[in-house]
Amino acid sequence: MGVLEVSGIRVYAYHGCLKEEGSIGGHYCVDVRLEGDMTSAETNDRLTDAIDYCQVAAIVRSQMAVRSALIENVARRVLDALRMTWPGAGVWRVRLVKEHPPVPGAVDHVVYSIEG
């Protein structure tokens, strides 16, 4: 059993319930984790047997480009896209961080995580 983590995928996106968030945007950071059988990649040393982390990052960026009111919705879309690209790869975890959300007071970030 192996674990692949693609961490710190930084994206500027336009998610949020407020109208201003759709025009101003904000900073996000996404971490993706996969736990599964990666024996083929470990032994064959072929990209075709591995999860291509460049493609993982591209999937995250493409899903983050689609505006949503809720980060929960964005995280679900990222998870679903990963699972469709690599069905049966194992258990995926997506952690989406919205930096400096527009809430009263000083809030550094909010985080939503989903796995499946």
ZADO-1210 file (C-alpha; in nm, 4 decimals, padded with zeros to 6 digits):
<atoms>
<atom x="00.0000" y="00.0000" z="00.0000" code="MET" pos="1"/>
<atom x="00.1367" y="00.3396" z="-00.0953" code="GLY" pos="2"/>
<atom x="00.0446" y="00.7009" z="-00.0352" code="VAL" pos="3"/>
<atom x="00.0806" y="00.9786" z="-00.2900" code="LEU" pos="4"/>
<atom x="00.0389" y="01.3386" z="-00.1790" code="GLU" pos="5"/>
<atom x="00.0285" y="01.6418" z="-00.4042" code="VAL" pos="6"/>
<atom x="00.0366" y="01.9306" z="-00.1603" code="SER" pos="7"/>
<atom x="00.0131" y="02.3053" z="-00.1850" code="GLY" pos="8"/>
<atom x="-00.1586" y="02.3443" z="-00.5218" code="ILE" pos="9"/>
<atom x="-00.2071" y="02.7212" z="-00.5163" code="ARG" pos="10"/>
<atom x="-00.4961" y="02.8703" z="-00.7111" code="VAL" pos="11"/>
<atom x="-00.6604" y="03.2104" z="-00.7387" code="TYR" pos="12"/>
<atom x="-01.0341" y="03.1504" z="-00.7785" code="ALA" pos="13"/>
<atom x="-01.3751" y="03.3115" z="-00.7409" code="TYR" pos="14"/>
<atom x="-01.5740" y="03.0978" z="-00.4968" code="HIS" pos="15"/>
<atom x="-01.8069" y="03.2233" z="-00.2286" code="GLY" pos="16"/>
<atom x="-02.1592" y="03.3249" z="-00.1428" code="CYS" pos="17"/>
<atom x="-02.0904" y="03.6969" z="-00.1612" code="LEU" pos="18"/>
<atom x="-02.1238" y="03.8787" z="-00.4937" code="LYS" pos="19"/>
<atom x="-01.7876" y="04.0463" z="-00.4314" code="GLU" pos="20"/>
<atom x="-01.6133" y="03.7100" z="-00.4076" code="GLU" pos="21"/>
<atom x="-01.7219" y="03.6399" z="-00.7633" code="GLY" pos="22"/>
<atom x="-01.5533" y="03.9530" z="-00.8923" code="SER" pos="23"/>
<atom x="-01.2602" y="04.0015" z="-00.6528" code="ILE" pos="24"/>
<atom x="-01.1627" y="03.6367" z="-00.5998" code="GLY" pos="25"/>
<atom x="-00.9279" y="03.4958" z="-00.3430" code="GLY" pos="26"/>
<atom x="-00.6370" y="03.2655" z="-00.2699" code="HIS" pos="27"/>
<atom x="-00.6871" y="02.8920" z="-00.2247" code="TYR" pos="28"/>
<atom x="-00.4592" y="02.6007" z="-00.1529" code="CYS" pos="29"/>
<atom x="-00.5517" y="02.2412" z="-00.2342" code="VAL" pos="30"/>
<atom x="-00.3902" y="01.9205" z="-00.1101" code="ASP" pos="31"/>
<atom x="-00.4648" y="01.5839" z="-00.2688" code="VAL" pos="32"/>
<atom x="-00.3850" y="01.2468" z="-00.1124" code="ARG" pos="33"/>
<atom x="-00.4262" y="00.8993" z="-00.2571" code="LEU" pos="34"/>
<atom x="-00.3839" y="00.5776" z="-00.0603" code="GLU" pos="35"/>
<atom x="-00.3791" y="00.2668" z="-00.2756" code="GLY" pos="36"/>
<atom x="-00.1868" y="-00.0167" z="-00.4318" code="ASP" pos="37"/>
<atom x="00.0984" y="00.1422" z="-00.6257" code="MET" pos="38"/>
<atom x="00.3042" y="-00.1733" z="-00.6676" code="THR" pos="39"/>
<atom x="00.3129" y="-00.1443" z="-01.0485" code="SER" pos="40"/>
<atom x="00.4639" y="00.2037" z="-01.0360" code="ALA" pos="41"/>
<atom x="00.7056" y="00.0987" z="-00.7617" code="GLU" pos="42"/>
<atom x="00.8373" y="-00.2002" z="-00.9553" code="THR" pos="43"/>
<atom x="00.8029" y="-00.0998" z="-01.3236" code="ASN" pos="44"/>
<atom x="00.9183" y="00.2637" z="-01.3069" code="ASP" pos="45"/>
<atom x="00.6712" y="00.3648" z="-01.5795" code="ARG" pos="46"/>
<atom x="00.4551" y="00.6765" z="-01.5690" code="LEU" pos="47"/>
<atom x="00.1744" y="00.4795" z="-01.7321" code="THR" pos="48"/>
<atom x="00.1573" y="00.2689" z="-01.4124" code="ASP" pos="49"/>
<atom x="00.1540" y="00.5717" z="-01.1827" code="ALA" pos="50"/>
<atom x="-00.0751" y="00.8546" z="-01.0855" code="ILE" pos="51"/>
<atom x="00.0597" y="01.1492" z="-01.2843" code="ASP" pos="52"/>
<atom x="00.0784" y="01.4320" z="-01.0307" code="TYR" pos="53"/>
<atom x="00.1016" y="01.6893" z="-01.3107" code="CYS" pos="54"/>
<atom x="-00.2401" y="01.5682" z="-01.4221" code="GLN" pos="55"/>
<atom x="-00.3649" y="01.5762" z="-01.0609" code="VAL" pos="56"/>
<atom x="-00.2673" y="01.9429" z="-01.0373" code="ALA" pos="57"/>
<atom x="-00.4287" y="02.0161" z="-01.3759" code="ALA" pos="58"/>
<atom x="-00.7553" y="01.8554" z="-01.2615" code="ILE" pos="59"/>
<atom x="-00.7527" y="02.0647" z="-00.9456" code="VAL" pos="60"/>
<atom x="-00.6898" y="02.3845" z="-01.1426" code="ARG" pos="61"/>
<atom x="-00.9656" y="02.3074" z="-01.3948" code="SER" pos="62"/>
<atom x="-01.2236" y="02.2388" z="-01.1240" code="GLN" pos="63"/>
<atom x="-01.1187" y="02.5440" z="-00.9235" code="MET" pos="64"/>
<atom x="-01.1823" y="02.7568" z="-01.2346" code="ALA" pos="65"/>
<atom x="-01.5563" y="02.6758" z="-01.2179" code="VAL" pos="66"/>
<atom x="-01.7235" y="02.9185" z="-00.9763" code="ARG" pos="67"/>
<atom x="-01.9174" y="02.7771" z="-00.6810" code="SER" pos="68"/>
<atom x="-02.0871" y="02.9362" z="-00.3847" code="ALA" pos="69"/>
<atom x="-01.9493" y="02.6713" z="-00.1476" code="LEU" pos="70"/>
<atom x="-01.6022" y="02.5214" z="-00.1116" code="ILE" pos="71"/>
<atom x="-01.7730" y="02.1916" z="-00.0262" code="GLU" pos="72"/>
<atom x="-01.9082" y="02.1812" z="-00.3812" code="ASN" pos="73"/>
<atom x="-01.5680" y="02.2541" z="-00.5330" code="VAL" pos="74"/>
<atom x="-01.3988" y="01.9838" z="-00.3237" code="ALA" pos="75"/>
<atom x="-01.6623" y="01.7287" z="-00.4329" code="ARG" pos="76"/>
<atom x="-01.6067" y="01.8159" z="-00.7984" code="ARG" pos="77"/>
<atom x="-01.2301" y="01.7744" z="-00.7591" code="VAL" pos="78"/>
<atom x="-01.2768" y="01.4391" z="-00.5860" code="LEU" pos="79"/>
<atom x="-01.5209" y="01.3159" z="-00.8513" code="ASP" pos="80"/>
<atom x="-01.2883" y="01.4220" z="-01.1346" code="ALA" pos="81"/>
<atom x="-00.9932" y="01.2392" z="-00.9768" code="LEU" pos="82"/>
<atom x="-01.1995" y="00.9246" z="-00.9243" code="ARG" pos="83"/>
<atom x="-01.3249" y="00.9366" z="-01.2846" code="MET" pos="84"/>
<atom x="-00.9703" y="00.9774" z="-01.4184" code="THR" pos="85"/>
<atom x="-00.8275" y="00.6925" z="-01.2074" code="TRP" pos="86"/>
<atom x="-01.1150" y="00.4597" z="-01.1173" code="PRO" pos="87"/>
<atom x="-01.0236" y="00.2003" z="-00.8589" code="GLY" pos="88"/>
<atom x="-00.6943" y="00.3720" z="-00.7715" code="ALA" pos="89"/>
<atom x="-00.7720" y="00.3734" z="-00.4009" code="GLY" pos="90"/>
<atom x="-00.9017" y="00.6228" z="-00.1477" code="VAL" pos="91"/>
<atom x="-00.8655" y="00.9869" z="-00.2447" code="TRP" pos="92"/>
<atom x="-00.8671" y="01.2799" z="-00.0021" code="ARG" pos="93"/>
<atom x="-00.9080" y="01.6416" z="-00.1102" code="VAL" pos="94"/>
<atom x="-00.8320" y="01.9218" z="00.1350" code="ARG" pos="95"/>
<atom x="-00.9359" y="02.2673" z="00.0172" code="LEU" pos="96"/>
<atom x="-00.8185" y="02.5776" z="00.2040" code="VAL" pos="97"/>
<atom x="-00.9781" y="02.9186" z="00.1501" code="LYS" pos="98"/>
<atom x="-00.7320" y="03.1797" z="00.2707" code="GLU" pos="99"/>
<atom x="-00.8489" y="03.4960" z="00.4482" code="HIS" pos="100"/>
<atom x="-01.2242" y="03.4451" z="00.3979" code="PRO" pos="101"/>
<atom x="-01.4431" y="03.7560" z="00.4212" code="PRO" pos="102"/>
<atom x="-01.5849" y="03.6952" z="00.7680" code="VAL" pos="103"/>
<atom x="-01.5965" y="03.9363" z="01.0628" code="PRO" pos="104"/>
<atom x="-01.2760" y="03.9373" z="01.2643" code="GLY" pos="105"/>
<atom x="-00.9359" y="03.8034" z="01.1748" code="ALA" pos="106"/>
<atom x="-00.9686" y="03.4566" z="01.0205" code="VAL" pos="107"/>
<atom x="-00.6599" y="03.3087" z="00.8565" code="ASP" pos="108"/>
<atom x="-00.8352" y="03.0331" z="00.6624" code="HIS" pos="109"/>
<atom x="-01.1200" y="02.7855" z="00.6462" code="VAL" pos="110"/>
<atom x="-01.0704" y="02.4246" z="00.5426" code="VAL" pos="111"/>
<atom x="-01.2973" y="02.1605" z="00.3961" code="TYR" pos="112"/>
<atom x="-01.1809" y="01.7995" z="00.3497" code="SER" pos="113"/>
<atom x="-01.3529" y="01.5152" z="00.1703" code="ILE" pos="114"/>
<atom x="-01.2476" y="01.1617" z="00.0888" code="GLU" pos="115"/>
<atom x="-01.3758" y="00.8687" z="-00.1046" code="GLY" pos="116"/>
</atoms>
